[in-house]
Amino acid sequence: MRTTLISLMLILPWLASAQDTIPNFSLDGAIAYALEHNYSSINASRDIVDAQKQKWETIATGLPQISGAVSYQNQLKQPVSQIPAEFFGGEPGTYQEVVFGQAHSMSATATLRQQIFDGSYIVGVQATKTFLEYSQNNKEKTELEVRKSVVEAYGNVLLAQESVQISEKNKATLEKNLYETKRIYENGLGDEESVDQLQITLSSVDNQLKNAKRLELITLQMLNLVLGLPIETPTVLTENLD
């Protein structure tokens, strides 16, 4: 008994954590999530960012450009020249060492460039503005398409789930009828043909149920794809056809 309680204590937190990670969406929630995570929507948003970046980069090329440079020189060993000493009042025939230059020197330069007129610059700016407008329009168009895709995919999942439920009810009803018909036949009050007919019908309904479940899985995977989720995510829908 103690071992069972310990096992339950270990399993229950894991189950709670697993349930928290399962996404569930209303239709509006699914649309909002897809607008943020759908791959087409993400790419459209990135195109706008790139277009804005290109626009400002192009505009910046026509703005005043200031460049500067600073140089520093430290002469560890300065050049020494031999000058006749008589130039400095010394004895003729002798030489005096003279150092030219400074041990430390620094210089700074600054350059200002301004583009006066360039036709290619104007064309480039207009082109980037046009590309930005195109990207913004494409973003709006993409969002409309994503909304439409989510509504269709969400509805398809609900229809598939409804089909599964109907098939399961039909199968349960047929299984009950088949059981009762077999009992009647075994008691000599019915005919074998009725039993065979119900078995054939039950087999057909069972195949319909399997197909409905496969369709439910496919429609759910398509919805996950539209939402931007991994296709194997066990997404739960909180709305129904009612």
N, C-alpha and C positions, 0 to 999 in steps of 0.2 A: 504493500500500500504506500509506504514511504517512497519507494522507488518511482511509483506511478506519479505521485505528487511532484516529485523533483522533475520528472520528465515533462509534465504539463507546465511547470513554471519556466522551463527552458524553451518550450515550444510556443507558448502563448505570446511572449514578446516578439518572437520572430514572425508569427502570423500577423500581429498588429502592424509591424513594420512593413511587411509585404503588402498589406491592404493599403497602407498609406502611400505606397509607391505606384499603385495602380491608378492611372489617370481616368477620371470620369468627367464627362462633358454634357452640358445642355447644348442646344443648337447655337445659342448666342456665344456660349463659352468656347465652343469648338471654332467658331468663326474668328473670335478674338485671338485664340491661340494660333490658328493657322496664319493670320495676318502677320504674326511676329516670327513664326518658326517655319513656315512653308518655304521651300528652297527657292521657288520663283520670286516670292516676296522679298526674301533676303538678298537675292541677286539684284533685284530692282532698286533696293535701298542702297546697295553698294555702288550701283551705277550713278546714283545721284551724288553720293559722296565723291566719287572719282571726277564727275563732271564739275562739281564745285571747286575741287582742288585744281583741275586743269584751268578753269576760268581765272582763278586768282593768280596762278603761276603765269599765265599769259599776260594778265594785266600788270603784274609786277615787272615784267620785262620793259614796259614803257615808262615806269616811274624813275625818278632821279636815282642814279646808282652812285654811291659813295664808296670809294675804296681807299684804304690807307696802309702804310707800311712803316715800320720802325726798325732801324738797324743799329746795332751796337758793336763797337770794335774795341778790343783790348789787346794792345801790342805788348806782348811779354818781352820782346826784344826789339827795341827801336833801331832803325837804321842809323849808322854813324858814318860821317864823312870826314876825310882829312882835308883841312883848309890851311893854306900857308899862314904861319903864325904872324908874319909881318903885316897881314891885313888887320890884325888886332893889336898892332904895336909891339909884336914880339920880334925875336931875332930872325933875320933872314936865313933861309935854308932849313928852318924847323917848321913843324906842322902842329896844328891845333885840332883836336877831335871836336866835331860839332854834331849834335843830335837834332835831326829835323822831325817835325810832327809832334803829336801828343800821344801820351801813353793810353789814354781813353778817349773815345769819340763816339758820338751818337747823332743820328739824323732821323728825321721823320718826314714823310710825304703823304699828301692826301689828294685824291683825284675825284672830281665830280663830273659825272656824265649824264646828259639829258638828251633823250631822243626827241628831235624836233618834229619830224614827220616821216612816217614809214607806212606805205599802203599795206604792206604785208601784216603789219602790227594790227591795223584796224580790221582787216579781214580775219585775222586770228582771233581777235576779241569777239567779233560777231559770231564766228564759228563756235566758240566755246559757249556763248550764250544760247545759241541754237541747240547745241548738244545738251545743255542743262535743261532747257524747256522740253526737249524730246524725252530725256530721262524722267522728268517729273510726270509728263503725260503717260509714259510707259508704266510708271509706278502706280498711277491711278487705275489704268487699264488692268494691270496685274492684280490689284486688290479686288476689282470687280470680278475678275475671273476666278480668283481664289474663293471669294464669297459664294459664287455660283457653284463651284466644284464641291465646297463643303456641304452646302444644302443638298445637292444631289447625292453625294456619298453618304451623308447622314441618313437621308431618307431611304436609300437602298439598303442600308444595314437594318433599319427598322422594319422594312418590308420583308427582308430575309428572316429576321427573328420572328416576325408574325407567322411566316410560312412554316417555320420549324415548330412553333407552338401548335398550329392547326394540325400539322402532320402527326405530332405526338399525341394529340387528343384523338385523332382518327384511329391511330394505331392502337391506343389503349381501348377504345370502344370496340374495335374489331377483335382484339384479343379476348375481350370479355364475351363477345357474341360467339366467337369460335369455341371458347371453353364451354359455354352453355349448350351450344349445338352439339358438341361432341358428347356431352353427358346425356343429352336427349337421345342421340343416336345409339349410344352404348346401352341405353335402357330399352331400345327397340321401338322408340316412338318417333324417330326421324329417319331421314334417308342419307346415304353416304354422299350423294351429289351435293347436298347443301354444305356438308363439311368441306368437301373439295373446293367448292366455289369460294367459301370464306377464306380458305388457306391461300388460294390464288390471289384474292383481293388483298389479304394481309401482306403477302409478299410484295405486291405492287406498291402498297402504301409504305412499306418498310424501305423500298428503294427510293420512293419520293422523299422520305425523311432523310435518308443519307445524302441525297442530292441537295436538299434544302440546307443541311448543315454545312456541306461543302460551299454552297453559295454564300451562306452567312459568313464563313471564314474569309472567303475571297473579298466580299464587300467590306468587311472590317479591315482587312489589309489595305484595301484601296483608300479607305478613310484615313488610316494611319499615314499612308503615303502623302495624302493631301495635307494632313495636319503637320507633317514634318517629323513624325515619330517613326521609330523602327517598326517595320511591318508586322513583327511578331508580338508587339505590345498588346496585352489583354485589355484594351480600352473598353470602358463601360459607358453606355449612353443612359442619361438620366431621364430622357423624354420617351414617349411612345406615340403610336399612331392615333391614340384617342385625343 
